[in-house]
Amino acid sequence: MSRYAVETGHREGEALVVLRDSAGEAAAQLWPGCGNNCFALTLIAPDGQPVTVIQAPPALVEIRRRPSWWGIPLLFPFPGSIPHGEYVFEGRRLRLGRPDQPIVSEGHEAPGARRDFHGSVMDLPWQIATTDADDGAATVRSTLNAADHPEVLEGFPFPYRLEAAYRLDRQGLHLRFQVTNSGAGQLPFGFGAHPFFRLPLGRHGAPADCLVRIPAGRRWNGRRLRDLLENESASQAPAQWDEVWDEVCPPVQGALDLRTPRPFVEGVYNGAYTELMPADGQVDVEASVIDPLNRLEVAMRATPAFRNVVFWSPPGRPEVCLEPWTCPSNVFNLAARGVPHHGLTVLAPGETWEAAMWITLRQAIIHRS
C-alpha cells in the first residue's frame, strides 16, 4: 500500500476528492463540482502534529452561496472586480453577462445575477481528468472547458480551457494551473487564487499574536486608480502615467511595509502588494504568516507569473488570505487605458499559459530583538 492515496467521498450529497497521507493526518479536500475548490487542508507540523491550515465551512452550501469566501477559490478570467461588469478589449466595449442581466458586486450575490468580481469559474463544475498516488505524493488533475458552459461566454466571448492539478506531498500542497486559448481570436485574462489561512496555527494564542510578511516594495492605490480611470479625458500616454505613478502605486512605508513581519491587525493591511522581491537566489516569491506562540509559519510561494500578492482579512473571522494574482483589479480597463504594469495576459489561438503556487507549513524562525 502506498503512503499517499486519492480517495473519493461524499458530504451532504456532494462528490468530493480527498488527497491523503496515510503516514499522518495530512489531507486536502476538494469539491470538483463547485469550482474545484480545495475547501479544507490539514498539514503536519515539524513536531508531527496535524494543523488545520484551511478550515472547512460548517456546510458545503456556504461555498455555493458565497464561493469567494471559503477554501481556495480560483479567480478567472479576472481577479478582483470589473466595475459594473463593463470593460474594453481591442477597442471593443463589452459587458459581462446578457444585456438584461443584473450585475452585482461582492457581498450582494443574487440568483440570476452576474458577478462583477473574481471571474466566473468559482462555482462551476470541473471534470476530474486523472488521479495518481504513490509513496511520494497524491495528485488529482481537473479540467474545465468554457464550451461546456456557454453562459460564461456571454459578455466574455473568448473561449478557453482550464486545468488545475493539486499535489499533496511532504512539502505541503502544490497547485499547478494552465490556461489554453481554445478560440480563434485573442484570449485576454488575469488569474488569481484566494486561499483562506486559519489563525492561530496551533493550540495557543489568537490571530492577533501572529505576524504578516509580504516582501513587496509597492502597493496599488485602488481608490486613486479608480479616480483616474473615471476621468475619460485622462491620457493613455506612458509619460503622463509616470507623473502620477507614485500616487497610483506608491512605495510601501510605515505600517504598510510588510517586508519586515508586522503584527496582524484586522483590516489594516488589506490591499494588493506588488514589486515583489524574491529571496536571494530565488525566482519565486513567498509571503507568509508567522505564529510565534506555536512556533509555526504558513507560507504561500508562487511562480513569477504572479506579480502581486493581495492580503485580505475577512471581518470577524480568524483567517487571513495571501492571494497570488497575476494582475490588479479591473485589469482589462487598466490595460485599455495604458496603465503601466497592468498585468493583462493575452494568449494567441492554441497558446497555453502556466503558473504554480505552494502552501507549506514549517517551523518559524523567531528573531529576538
FENMO-V455279 format. One record per helix or strand of 2 or more residues. SS is the DSSP state (alpha for helix, beta for strand). FROM is the first residue (numbers start at 0). TO is the last residue. If there is no record, write none. Layout:
BEGIN
SS:FROM:TO  SS:FROM:TO
END
This chain:
BEGIN
beta:3:10  beta:13:20  beta:26:30  beta:36:43  beta:49:53  alpha:60:64  beta:71:75  alpha:82:84  beta:85:88  beta:91:94  beta:102:103  beta:113:114  beta:126:132  beta:136:144  alpha:145:147  alpha:149:152  beta:159:168  beta:171:180  beta:186:188  beta:191:197  alpha:206:208  beta:209:213  beta:215:219  alpha:221:229  alpha:237:247  beta:248:250  alpha:253:255  beta:261:262  beta:270:275  beta:284:290  beta:295:301  beta:307:311  beta:318:324  alpha:330:335  beta:344:346  beta:351:362
END
